[in-house]
Amino acid sequence: MKPEWLNALKNYYTKEPEKLRNITGNDCHCVQLLNCFLHHGAHGKHFVMVFEILGVNLLEVIKRYNYKGVPLPLVRIMAKQCLMGLDYLHRVC
């Protein structure tokens, strides 16, 4: 992990120091592309991308709350993770 990104994480987790102790290489909130290939089938050529196993998607979260709105604390967590992922892409890639 680049030192610039580690310094950014320290700023993000100033109010959550316990998270700083458990930093791994996967703290960038970006999905990892594992492999890709072309599949030639009956319906033509398809480009297939293989990603790491992830948790639920946004639609599943919305369904869990019966389409009545996701609680604000959860929205804040998800928004922070999205913004941290964008910051990672701008700093490291």
Sequence and secondary structure as in RCSB ss.txt:
>XXXX:A:sequence
MKPEWLNALKNYYTKEPEKLRNITGNDCHCVQLLNCFLHHGAHGKHFVMVFEILGVNLLEVIKRYNYKGVPLPLV
RIMAKQCLMGLDYLHRVC
>XXXX:A:secstr
  HHHHHHHHHHTTT HHHHHT  TTTT    EEEEEEEEETTEEEEEEEE      HHHHHHHTTTS   HHHH
HHHHHHHHHHHHHHHHH 
